[in-house]
Amino acid sequence: MPDRNASGLLTGKDLNDSRPPAWRQGPSVGKAIRAAIFMAGFLGLLWLIQLINWADSYHLDDRFGILPHHESHLGDIFTAPLLHFSWPHLEGNSIPFLVLGFLAAYRGLTRFVTVTLIVTITSGLAVWFFQSGNELTVGASGLIFGYFGYVLVRGLFDRNLIDVIAGVLAGVLYFSILTVAIPGTPGVSWIGHAGGLVGGVLAGWLLRSRRPAKAPVRAAAAPAPALKSNSRAALHKELDDMGL
């Protein structure tokens, strides 16, 4: 049995923890299942809120949507992504929200919640600061663009092949949605989409897996100098050699 203090041997901790570092790990089936369930519930929440909003003649949009430059609506950057103007509005967001949300969440729900918070803030603040006029803005599109940006860059920042493949898959499936973030699309808050995209890339960088620092290479110790012979013995030997 290895001794904890023995030089060059594995300790008990090393023997029990044979997992690769986080940045090299493949996806966990358990985490993926939890992510799928979570996203299904999240989408179900959006549909429930839409039902309540529809029954209330969409008054929730007026109360909790983002109205640019109005201080009373600044806190609504956290509620606006949960609301939609109509059933077709929600239907158009549902599939990309579910797919991209799952791809962003299968590494773990704690990180996903953090990504969602970052994207909500960047997208909402972009609308509140830079949207012109008194246009009310609601919808999960900012989150969708944030998840899209996060999935695209996560594998590159983490240097993880599985996540790079997920990013390529997301890019192939949803690259066309980037056109909605280009100025000039009528009736669409491209500023909110662009803010969400920037937030997703920012989240990918902030939440990237850190690799452990390499231990410095130590130079080999110089051999200890040989012990000098006893000076008196050396002197006697020299005298004997001289015949004295």
Long-range contacts (C-beta under 8 A, 24 or more apart in sequence): 21-209, 21-211, 21-212, 22-209, 23-158, 23-159, 23-160, 23-209, 23-210, 23-211, 24-160, 26-162, 27-106, 27-107, 27-162, 28-106, 31-106, 31-107, 31-108, 31-109, 32-106, 34-109, 35-102, 35-105, 35-106, 35-109, 35-112, 36-102, 38-105, 38-109, 38-112, 39-97, 39-98, 39-101, 39-102, 39-105, 40-98, 42-101, 43-94, 43-97, 43-98, 43-101, 45-82, 46-82, 46-84, 46-90, 46-93, 46-94, 46-97, 46-140, 47-90, 47-94, 49-82, 49-83, 50-83, 50-84, 50-87, 50-90, 53-83, 53-84, 54-87, 58-85, 61-85, 61-136, 61-138, 62-136, 64-138, 65-136, 65-137, 65-138, 66-124, 66-127, 66-128, 66-131, 66-136, 66-137, 66-138, 66-192, 67-134, 67-136, 67-137, 68-127, 68-128, 68-129, 68-130, 68-131, 68-132, 68-133, 68-134, 68-135, 68-137, 69-128, 69-129, 73-128, 74-128, 76-124, 77-120, 77-121, 77-123, 77-124, 77-125, 77-127, 77-128, 78-120, 78-124, 80-124, 80-127, 80-137, 80-138, 80-139, 81-120, 81-123, 81-124, 81-138, 81-139, 81-140, 81-142, 81-143, 82-140, 83-138, 83-139, 84-138, 84-139, 84-140, 85-138, 85-139, 89-139, 90-140, 93-139, 93-140, 93-141, 93-144, 96-144, 96-148, 96-174, 96-177, 97-140, 97-143, 97-144, 97-147, 99-170, 99-173, 99-174, 100-144, 100-147, 100-148, 100-151, 100-170, 100-174, 101-143, 101-144, 101-147, 103-147, 103-151, 103-166, 103-169, 103-170, 104-147, 104-150, 104-151, 104-154, 107-154, 107-163, 111-207, 114-203, 114-207, 115-146, 115-147, 115-150, 115-200, 115-203, 115-207, 116-143, 116-146, 118-146, 118-199, 118-200, 118-202, 118-203, 118-206, 119-143, 119-145, 119-146, 119-147, 119-150, 119-196, 119-199, 119-200, 119-203, 120-146, 120-199, 121-199, 122-146, 122-195, 122-196, 122-198, 122-199, 122-202, 123-192, 123-193, 123-195, 123-196, 123-199, 124-192, 124-195, 125-195, 126-191, 126-192, 126-194, 126-195, 126-196, 126-198, 127-189, 127-191, 127-192, 127-195, 130-191, 131-189, 131-191, 131-192, 135-189, 137-189, 137-192, 139-189, 139-192, 141-180, 141-188, 141-189, 141-192, 141-193, 141-196, 142-189, 142-192, 142-193, 142-195, 142-196, 142-199, 143-196, 144-177, 144-196, 145-177, 145-181, 145-193, 145-194, 145-196, 145-197, 145-200, 146-196, 146-197, 146-199, 146-200, 146-203, 147-200, 148-174, 148-177, 148-197, 148-200, 149-196, 149-197, 149-198, 149-199, 149-200, 149-201, 149-203, 149-204, 150-200, 150-201, 150-203, 150-204, 151-200, 152-200, 152-201, 152-204, 153-200, 153-201, 153-204, 153-205, 154-204, 154-208, 156-204, 157-204, 157-205, 157-208, 158-208, 158-209, 160-209
